[in-house]
Amino acid sequence: MKRIVIFASGSGTNAENIIKFFNHTKTAKVTSVFCNNEHAKVFERCNNLNVNCLHFNKEAFFISDEILNTLKKEADYIVLAGFLWKIPPKIIDAFPNKIINIHPALLPKYGGKGMYGMHVHKAVKENKETETGITIHYVNANYDEGAIIFQAKTALLAEDSPEKIAEKIHILEQRYFPRIIEDIILEINE
């Protein structure tokens, strides 16, 4: 059984969904969640699911090898679920094609530094897009530029607000993210 460590920064709905999904498979198990925001709701969600949630700071992540060494002991795969910091090269090098991210748009559109959450949905609305979606991709040294694994689309109506767009994206995230992670793990380990 493979081990997944999730990185999150916020409410943790995707982390919770992934944890629950893998609680019912023999493919993998979420061993812990790492969070850089001590006030994030993901801590409460993890507590309710009996999953360890570790808070860490920039020093542990970017400067020392504390997080890297912990990952080497606890993770076969790393999943970013609403995590906003750029992954340091030392972690990317230690987990080649084993770090998976989800982005709330159809990359390469609306990607890059600062393009997350409502920033993405507002830009999609402002540009009068007729569709948007999610992109699940591998993480490399640049924001949202890793190889694309999977995309799913949803149609947009002219009257859709950024909040409505966020709802549509959330539905896609919940439906596809855990399944695609499982597919990746199964495909690599066949």
C-alpha contacts under 8 A as a table, 3 or more apart, distances in Angstrom:
res1	aa1	res2	aa2	distance
1	M	26	K	6.27
1	M	27	T	5.44
1	M	28	A	4.94
1	M	29	K	7.02
2	K	27	T	6.36
2	K	28	A	4.35
2	K	29	K	6.42
2	K	75	A	7.87
2	K	76	D	5.99
2	K	77	Y	7.62
2	K	185	I	7.85
3	R	28	A	5.59
3	R	29	K	5.28
3	R	30	V	5.95
3	R	31	T	6.01
3	R	74	E	6.75
3	R	75	A	5.04
3	R	76	D	5.09
3	R	77	Y	6.36
4	I	28	A	6.80
4	I	29	K	5.96
4	I	30	V	4.57
4	I	31	T	5.88
4	I	32	S	7.38
4	I	74	E	7.80
4	I	75	A	5.37
4	I	76	D	6.03
4	I	77	Y	4.86
4	I	78	I	5.69
4	I	79	V	6.98
5	V	30	V	5.81
5	V	31	T	5.85
5	V	32	S	5.22
5	V	33	V	5.64
5	V	34	F	7.24
5	V	71	L	7.60
5	V	74	E	7.24
5	V	75	A	5.64
5	V	76	D	7.93
5	V	77	Y	6.45
5	V	78	I	4.98
5	V	79	V	6.29
6	I	15	A	6.73
6	I	30	V	7.24
6	I	32	S	6.56
6	I	33	V	4.66
6	I	34	F	6.18
6	I	78	I	5.78
6	I	79	V	4.70
6	I	80	L	5.80
6	I	81	A	6.70
7	F	33	V	5.73
7	F	34	F	4.82
7	F	35	C	5.85
7	F	78	I	7.33
7	F	79	V	6.20
7	F	80	L	4.87
7	F	81	A	6.03
7	F	82	G	7.55
7	F	83	F	5.73
8	A	12	G	6.48
8	A	15	A	7.17
8	A	33	V	7.07
8	A	34	F	6.37
8	A	35	C	5.12
8	A	36	N	7.36
8	A	42	V	7.29
8	A	80	L	6.33
8	A	81	A	5.21
8	A	82	G	5.20
8	A	83	F	4.40
8	A	84	L	7.81
9	S	12	G	7.53
9	S	35	C	5.46
9	S	36	N	5.84
9	S	37	N	5.56
9	S	40	A	6.38
9	S	42	V	7.69
9	S	81	A	7.90
9	S	82	G	5.84
9	S	83	F	4.80
9	S	84	L	6.47
10	G	37	N	7.15
10	G	40	A	4.82
10	G	41	K	6.14
10	G	42	V	6.22
10	G	82	G	6.54
10	G	83	F	7.54
11	S	40	A	5.79
11	S	41	K	4.46
11	S	42	V	5.06
12	G	15	A	4.94
12	G	16	E	5.98
12	G	40	A	7.82
12	G	41	K	6.37
12	G	42	V	4.28
12	G	45	R	6.92
12	G	81	A	7.39
12	G	82	G	7.49
13	T	16	E	5.13
13	T	17	N	6.17
13	T	42	V	7.55
14	N	17	N	5.02
14	N	18	I	6.15
14	N	81	A	5.86
14	N	82	G	7.66
14	N	173	E	7.18
14	N	174	Q	6.60
14	N	177	F	7.95
15	A	18	I	5.17
15	A	19	I	6.14
15	A	33	V	7.87
15	A	42	V	7.53
15	A	81	A	6.01
16	E	19	I	5.13
16	E	20	K	6.15
16	E	42	V	7.86
16	E	45	R	6.50
16	E	46	C	7.17
16	E	49	L	7.97
17	N	20	K	5.25
17	N	21	F	6.10
17	N	174	Q	6.60
17	N	178	P	7.30
18	I	21	F	5.06
18	I	22	F	6.22
18	I	30	V	7.86
18	I	177	F	7.51
18	I	178	P	5.19
19	I	22	F	5.40
19	I	23	N	6.16
19	I	29	K	7.40
19	I	30	V	5.80
19	I	49	L	7.99
20	K	23	N	5.11
20	K	24	H	7.05
21	F	24	H	5.76
21	F	25	T	7.12
21	F	178	P	6.47
22	F	25	T	5.11
22	F	26	K	7.55
22	F	27	T	7.39
22	F	28	A	6.04
22	F	29	K	5.43
22	F	30	V	6.91
22	F	178	P	7.78
23	N	29	K	6.51
25	T	28	A	6.76
25	T	29	K	7.95
26	K	29	K	7.79
27	T	182	E	6.86
27	T	185	I	7.39
27	T	186	L	7.17
28	A	182	E	7.67
30	V	33	V	7.67
30	V	51	V	7.71
31	T	51	V	6.95
31	T	52	N	7.23
31	T	74	E	6.85
31	T	75	A	7.55
32	S	51	V	5.80
32	S	52	N	4.84
32	S	53	C	5.74
32	S	54	L	7.44
33	V	46	C	7.62
33	V	51	V	7.32
33	V	52	N	6.27
33	V	53	C	4.60
33	V	54	L	6.21
34	F	53	C	5.64
34	F	54	L	4.74
34	F	55	H	5.98
34	F	56	F	7.14
35	C	38	E	7.14
35	C	40	A	7.77
35	C	42	V	7.91
35	C	53	C	6.99
35	C	54	L	6.03
35	C	55	H	4.91
35	C	56	F	6.32
35	C	83	F	7.92
36	N	55	H	5.62
36	N	56	F	5.23
36	N	57	N	5.89
36	N	58	K	7.87
37	N	40	A	5.44
37	N	55	H	6.96
37	N	56	F	7.95
38	E	55	H	6.11
40	A	43	F	6.27
41	K	44	E	5.44
41	K	45	R	6.59
42	V	45	R	4.97
42	V	46	C	6.06
42	V	53	C	7.96
43	F	46	C	5.19
43	F	47	N	6.11
43	F	53	C	5.96
44	E	47	N	5.07
44	E	48	N	6.25
45	R	48	N	5.19
45	R	49	L	6.36
46	C	49	L	4.99
46	C	50	N	5.96
46	C	51	V	4.95
46	C	52	N	6.53
46	C	53	C	6.21
47	N	50	N	5.06
47	N	51	V	6.11
47	N	52	N	7.20
47	N	53	C	7.64
48	N	51	V	7.85
56	F	60	A	6.30
56	F	61	F	7.16
57	N	60	A	5.51
57	N	61	F	6.37
58	K	61	F	5.02
58	K	62	F	5.60
58	K	63	I	7.26
59	E	62	F	5.54
59	E	63	I	4.95
59	E	64	S	6.05
60	A	63	I	6.10
60	A	64	S	5.15
60	A	65	D	6.62
60	A	66	E	5.30
60	A	67	I	5.86
61	F	64	S	6.58
61	F	65	D	7.15
61	F	66	E	6.98
61	F	67	I	5.57
61	F	68	L	7.51
61	F	88	P	7.70
62	F	65	D	7.82
62	F	88	P	6.28
64	S	67	I	7.72
65	D	68	L	5.10
65	D	69	N	5.86
66	E	69	N	5.36
66	E	70	T	6.27
67	I	70	T	5.08
67	I	71	L	6.08
68	L	71	L	5.12
68	L	72	K	6.26
68	L	90	K	7.57
68	L	91	I	6.03
69	N	72	K	5.13
69	N	73	K	6.59
70	T	73	K	5.26
70	T	74	E	6.18
71	L	74	E	5.03
71	L	75	A	5.19
72	K	75	A	6.01
72	K	76	D	7.85
72	K	94	A	7.97
75	A	78	I	6.63
76	D	95	F	7.92
76	D	98	K	7.18
77	Y	95	F	7.44
77	Y	98	K	4.93
77	Y	99	I	6.00
77	Y	100	I	7.80
78	I	98	K	6.19
78	I	99	I	4.64
78	I	100	I	6.29
79	V	99	I	5.76
79	V	100	I	4.85
79	V	101	N	5.96
80	L	83	F	5.51
80	L	99	I	7.42
80	L	100	I	6.09
80	L	101	N	4.72
80	L	102	I	6.81
81	A	101	N	6.62
81	A	102	I	6.54
82	G	102	I	7.68
84	L	116	Y	7.85
86	K	141	A	7.91
86	K	142	N	7.80
86	K	143	Y	6.84
87	I	91	I	6.75
87	I	92	I	6.83
87	I	139	V	7.95
87	I	141	A	7.22
88	P	91	I	5.63
88	P	92	I	6.53
88	P	141	A	7.47
89	P	92	I	4.94
89	P	93	D	5.91
89	P	141	A	6.33
90	K	93	D	5.18
90	K	94	A	6.22
91	I	94	A	5.04
91	I	95	F	6.22
92	I	95	F	5.25
92	I	96	P	5.87
92	I	99	I	7.32
92	I	139	V	7.39
92	I	140	N	6.58
92	I	141	A	7.39
93	D	96	P	5.65
95	F	98	K	5.11
95	F	99	I	6.50
96	P	99	I	7.14
97	N	100	I	7.65
97	N	138	Y	6.00
97	N	139	V	7.34
98	K	138	Y	7.30
99	I	138	Y	5.73
99	I	139	V	5.54
100	I	136	I	6.97
100	I	137	H	5.75
100	I	138	Y	4.68
100	I	139	V	5.92
100	I	181	I	7.76
101	N	136	I	5.68
101	N	137	H	5.44
101	N	138	Y	6.16
101	N	139	V	6.37
102	I	134	I	6.90
102	I	135	T	5.70
102	I	136	I	4.43
102	I	137	H	6.43
102	I	173	E	7.92
102	I	177	F	7.45
103	H	106	L	7.73
103	H	107	L	7.69
103	H	111	G	7.78
103	H	116	Y	7.46
103	H	134	I	5.67
103	H	135	T	5.15
103	H	136	I	6.37
103	H	137	H	8.00
103	H	144	D	7.45
104	P	116	Y	7.15
104	P	117	G	6.94
104	P	120	V	7.07
104	P	121	H	7.99
104	P	133	G	6.28
104	P	134	I	4.70
104	P	135	T	6.62
104	P	169	I	6.35
105	A	109	K	6.78
105	A	110	Y	6.26
105	A	111	G	7.52
105	A	120	V	7.07
105	A	132	T	5.74
105	A	133	G	4.87
105	A	134	I	4.77
105	A	135	T	6.18
106	L	109	K	5.71
106	L	110	Y	7.35
106	L	132	T	6.00
106	L	133	G	5.33
106	L	134	I	5.55
106	L	135	T	5.56
106	L	151	Q	6.80
106	L	152	A	7.95
106	L	153	K	7.63
107	L	110	Y	6.47
107	L	111	G	6.13
107	L	134	I	7.98
107	L	135	T	6.20
107	L	144	D	7.38
108	P	111	G	6.00
108	P	144	D	7.60
108	P	145	E	7.45
110	Y	115	M	6.31
110	Y	120	V	6.08
110	Y	123	A	7.42
110	Y	124	V	7.68
111	G	115	M	5.53
111	G	116	Y	7.86
111	G	120	V	7.99
111	G	143	Y	7.17
111	G	144	D	5.61
111	G	145	E	7.99
112	G	115	M	5.60
112	G	142	N	7.82
112	G	143	Y	4.94
112	G	144	D	5.71
112	G	145	E	7.90
113	K	143	Y	6.11
114	G	119	H	7.46
115	M	119	H	5.68
115	M	120	V	5.42
116	Y	119	H	5.59
116	Y	120	V	5.47
117	G	120	V	5.66
117	G	121	H	6.73
117	G	166	A	7.74
118	M	121	H	4.87
118	M	122	K	5.88
118	M	162	P	6.87
118	M	163	E	7.71
118	M	166	A	7.21
119	H	122	K	5.35
119	H	123	A	6.28
120	V	123	A	5.19
120	V	124	V	6.20
121	H	124	V	5.04
121	H	125	K	6.19
121	H	162	P	5.02
121	H	163	E	7.58
121	H	165	I	6.17
121	H	166	A	6.39
122	K	125	K	5.06
122	K	126	E	6.04
122	K	162	P	5.25
123	A	126	E	5.02
123	A	127	N	6.15
124	V	127	N	5.33
124	V	128	K	6.41
124	V	129	E	5.72
124	V	132	T	7.45
124	V	162	P	7.90
125	K	128	K	5.11
125	K	129	E	6.38
125	K	160	D	7.71
125	K	161	S	6.99
125	K	162	P	6.20
126	E	129	E	7.94
128	K	158	A	7.15
129	E	132	T	7.06
129	E	156	L	7.12
130	T	155	A	6.02
130	T	156	L	4.91
130	T	157	L	6.66
130	T	158	A	7.55
131	E	153	K	6.64
131	E	154	T	5.59
131	E	155	A	4.36
131	E	156	L	4.98
132	T	153	K	5.59
132	T	154	T	5.60
132	T	155	A	6.64
132	T	156	L	7.10
132	T	169	I	7.98
133	G	151	Q	6.99
133	G	152	A	5.41
133	G	153	K	4.14
133	G	154	T	5.51
133	G	169	I	6.07
133	G	172	L	7.36
134	I	151	Q	5.53
134	I	152	A	5.50
134	I	153	K	6.69
134	I	169	I	6.68
134	I	172	L	6.90
134	I	173	E	6.94
135	T	148	I	6.91
135	T	149	I	7.56
135	T	150	F	5.85
135	T	151	Q	4.54
135	T	152	A	6.92
136	I	148	I	6.22
136	I	149	I	5.58
136	I	150	F	5.17
136	I	151	Q	6.33
136	I	177	F	7.39
137	H	144	D	7.67
137	H	146	G	5.85
137	H	147	A	5.55
137	H	148	I	4.29
137	H	149	I	4.95
137	H	150	F	6.88
138	Y	146	G	4.87
138	Y	147	A	5.40
138	Y	148	I	6.54
138	Y	149	I	7.05
139	V	142	N	7.73
139	V	143	Y	7.78
139	V	144	D	7.13
139	V	145	E	7.29
139	V	146	G	4.88
139	V	147	A	7.56
140	N	143	Y	7.48
140	N	144	D	7.94
140	N	145	E	6.72
140	N	146	G	4.99
141	A	146	G	7.97
142	N	145	E	5.65
142	N	146	G	7.36
143	Y	146	G	7.85
148	I	151	Q	7.69
150	F	180	I	7.55
152	A	172	L	7.04
154	T	168	K	7.05
154	T	169	I	7.71
156	L	160	D	6.53
156	L	165	I	7.39
157	L	160	D	5.32
160	D	163	E	7.80
160	D	164	K	5.51
160	D	165	I	6.29
161	S	164	K	5.04
161	S	165	I	6.21
162	P	165	I	4.95
162	P	166	A	6.15
163	E	166	A	4.97
163	E	167	E	6.38
164	K	167	E	5.03
164	K	168	K	6.40
165	I	168	K	5.14
165	I	169	I	6.25
166	A	169	I	5.07
166	A	170	H	6.06
167	E	170	H	5.06
167	E	171	I	6.41
168	K	171	I	5.31
168	K	172	L	6.67
169	I	172	L	5.17
169	I	173	E	6.20
170	H	173	E	4.99
170	H	174	Q	6.12
171	I	174	Q	5.29
171	I	175	R	6.15
172	L	175	R	5.12
172	L	176	Y	5.97
172	L	177	F	7.89
173	E	176	Y	5.51
173	E	177	F	5.38
174	Q	177	F	6.17
174	Q	178	P	7.51
175	R	178	P	7.53
175	R	179	R	7.63
176	Y	179	R	5.38
176	Y	180	I	6.03
177	F	180	I	5.35
177	F	181	I	6.28
178	P	181	I	5.13
178	P	182	E	6.26
179	R	182	E	5.08
179	R	183	D	6.16
180	I	183	D	4.89
180	I	184	I	6.17
181	I	184	I	5.19
181	I	185	I	6.34
182	E	185	I	5.15
182	E	186	L	6.08
183	D	186	L	5.14
183	D	187	E	5.93
184	I	187	E	5.17
184	I	188	I	6.10
185	I	188	I	5.35
185	I	189	N	6.10
186	L	189	N	5.22
186	L	190	E	6.03
187	E	190	E	5.50
